[in-house]
Amino acid sequence: MTFAALAYSLCLATALACAVLLTRAYRSSGYRLLFWSAACFWGLTLTNGIAVVDLFVLREHDLYGLRLATGLLSMAVLIYGMAWEADKR
């Protein structure tokens, strides 16, 4: 395994760990901002998974646009959630 593959795999594992921990925290507290953060990190986990597949599994296919779209959608979910929760106060 190359250093790049290891680095991307660690990014995937970190995003997954954050998503799981944020989901567990939301379920125990019910705090809505944790929900939006967890949704964002699930999307970032998907983005990192697509990056690993794109760069190391399917080298002949280019999934760069899909990676950018999932990352953008993940960040948009978090921004929307922050605006939604700020509007409720």
Secondary structure, DSSP 4 states (H G I P E B T S, - for coil): --HHHHHHHHHHHHHHHHHHHHHHHHHHH--HHHHHHHHHHHHHHHHHHHHHIIIII-TTS--HHHHHHHHHHHHHHHHHHHHHHHHH-
